[in-house]
Amino acid sequence: MTPVEHAPGLVLRGLTPPLRLADYRLIAFDMDSTLISIECVDEIADAAGRKAEVAAITEAAMRGEITDYKDSLRRRVALLAGVPVTALEDVWRDRLRLNPGAENLVRACQAAGLKTLLVSGGFTYFTDRIVRLLGLDESRSNVLEVEDDRLTGRMVDQPWGDICDGEEKRRMLVQTCDRFGIAPAQAIAVGDGANDLPMMAVAGLSVAFHAKPAVRERATVSIESGGLDRLLDVVRPM
C-alpha cells in the first residue's frame, strides 16, 4: 500500500484515521528500543568491554540481515560470560529509561480496557521490572543463566521453549488473545526490529516505532519522530 504522511514523522498505510482505541482489546510491545531507549544486551556487554562487537550483531539482527535470531542471540550472550550480575543492576539504574510517550500510551490503553503484553528477545531481569513498573498483564522473554553471581554466557530453557524469537513473539500474542477471547484483528503490535515482524503480521494494527527500514515498510503505522504516544493521534482514546 502507498504510504501517506498523516502528520510530520507519522506515516500510515491503508488506514483512515481516526480509529478508536476501544475497538482494540490487546496491545503487545517489544521492549528494547521500543518501550525502552536501549538495547540491554549491548549495555551489559559494555561491562565486558565488548559493546561494539555485540552491538554490531544486534544491529544486523534487527535489520533482518541475520535471519536466525536465536543464533544471533546465543552469539551475543556467549560474549557476556563472566560479567557480574551487578552489571545488570547498573544497566537498570543508570542506563535504562522508558522511551518518550511510553507510559502515556500504556496508561491510555489500560484506561480503554486493553490487555497489555510485553514480548521481548531480551531478558527477564529487565522485563520483570518493566512489567511491575507499568502494571503490564503478561510478558515473555529470556532467562540469563547465572553461576556464582556471574553470567555463564548461556540462557536457561523455559517450559515454553528456549529463546523468545520472532516466531515465539507471534505465538505468545496469539495464545494471549486466545486465552482472553480476543481476535488477533483486535490486537495492536508495536516493535522496531525484524524479529517483531511475525507478531506484527498477525495483529490487526502493526506499529513501527523509530524502526528499521524493513519494519517501517510493512507496518500500518510508522512513528518516525516523537514519542510512542503519537499512536494516539491515529487511534484515539475516545
N, C-alpha and C positions, 0 to 999 in steps of 0.2 A: 504494500500500500504506500501511496505517496505521503511522505511526512509533511505535516503542517505545523508551523511555529505558532502555537496558541498565544504565547507571550515570550518576551526575550528569555532564551535559555530553557524554554518549556515546549517540547516537541511532541506532537500527538500523531498517531497512525490509526485511522479507521474509527475515530471517536468523535462524537458530537457533544461537547460539554454544555452545561454542567451535568454530571452524573450525581446520584445520591449515594452517600456513604451507607445509608440504611439499607440499600439494595444488596449490600455485601454482608457476609457473615463471618469471614475469617480473613486475617492478613498475616502473611508469612514473610519474615525478614531474614535476609543474610545478616551476618554480624560484621565481619572485618571489612572496613572501607564502605560499609552501608550504614548500619546503626552506629558504629563507632568509627573514629577517624584514622585508625591504624590497622596494619596487618600484624597481629600479635606474634606470629611465628617469626617475623622479621625482627621485631623488637627483642624477643627472647634471644635470638641469635646474636644480637649486639653484645650480650653478656659473654659470649664465647668468641668475640672478635670475628664473627663470620656473617655479619649482617648483609654485606654486599653480595656474598655468594648465595645466601638463602633468598634474598630479595629478588635476585635475578631469576631464580626458579619460580618464585611466587608470581612475578610479573608475566612470565611466559605461560604459566598455567592459567592465569586469569584472562589472558588474551586468547586462550584456546590454542596456543602454539604447542603445548604439551597436552596430548589428548587423554593420557592416562593420569587422571588426577590422583588416584591412590598412590601410584608410583612416585609422582612428584612430591606428595606429602611425606611419604616414607623417607625419601631422599633428604628432604628438609629437616625432618625430625631427627634423623640419624646424625645430622650435624650439630644437634643440641646436646649430644651425650656429654655428661659431666657438668652441665650447667646446674648450679644450686637452685633449689625450689624458691629460695628467697628472691631470685631474679624475677620470678613471675609476679611476686608481690610488688616489686619495684615497678614493673611494667604497669600493673593495675593502678598503683598510686600516682606514679609520676608521668606516665605517657598516655594512658588510655583515657579518651574523652568521648562522650556521645557526640555524634555529628550534629551540626545545627539543624534545628527543626525536628530532631528525632523524638524527643519527649513530647512535643506538641502533637505530632502525628499519632503517636501511640495513645496519648490521652484522648484524642478525638475519636479514635477507633474504639477504644474501650467505652467511651460515653455513648457511642452509637450501638453498642452491644456486640461488637465483633470479637471473636476469639482471636488471641494473639499467639503466634508461633515463631520461635527462633530456630532456624536450621542453619548450621554452620559447619564448614570444613575446619574450623578452629577447635578450641579446646574447652572442656568443661570447667577448668579453673576460672575462665572468664565468662563463659555463657551462663553458668550458675549464678554468678554475681549480677550479671545484666538482668537475668530473669527476676531476681529479687529486687533489684533497683527499680525496674519498670513495672513489676507486677504482671509479667507475661504468663500465659496459661500453660504453654508446652515448649519443650526445646529438645534438640538433638544435636550432638557434637561429639568430639573425640576425646579420649582419655589418655593423657600422657603417663607413661609408666615411670614410677619413682622408686629408687632404692637408695637407702642411706642418705635421704634428703637431697638427692641429685637425680636429674633426668637420665634415663638409661639410653635415650635415643630410639626408643620404641614406643608403640601405643598399645593399649590394652583392648582386647576383643570385648565386645559387649553382647548382650543377649540378641540384639537385632542384627549384628554383623560386626565387621572390623573397622571400617572407615566411613564417615559421612561424606560421600562424594555427591556429584550431581544427581545420580540415579537415586541415592538414598534420600536426598532432599525432596525429590519428586514423590518418592514412596511415602515419606513422612507427611507431606502435605495431603496426599490422597487419603492416607489412613486416618489422619486427624479429621478431615472432612467426613469420612465415613462414620467415625466414632460419634460425631456431634450431629449427624444427619444433615450435612451441608453438601450441596452440589459443588464440584470444583469450579463451575461457572460463577459461583458466589464467592470465590476466593480471589484475593489480591496477593501477588508475589512480587517482592521487592529485592533487587540484587544489583551487583555491579560486574560480576565476572562470569566466565564461560561455564563454570560449574553451577551457576544459578539458572542457566537456560532450560534444563529439563523441568524444573518446577514452574518456571515462568510459562512454559509451553502448555501446561495443563490448567493453569489458573485462568479465570475469566478476565482478569486485568493484570497485565505484566508491566512492571515499573522498573526502569533502569535509572540508577542514581549515580551520576558522575561516572558512568560506566565505560567499559572497554568498547571499542567500535562494534564488534560483533554482537554485543548485547544491546547497544543503542539501536542498532539496525533492526532488531527483532522485537523490541518492546513496543507496547501500545502507548506508553507514556515514557518519555525520556526527560529526566530532570538534569539539565546540563549546567545550570548555575543556580545558586541559592541552596536553601536547606530542604530536608526531606518533607517538611510540611507544605512545600509548594504543591504536593499532590492534592491538597485541599482546595487549590484553585480549580481543579478539574473534577474532583469527587467531593462535593460539598457536604458538610456535616448535617445541614438541614435541607 
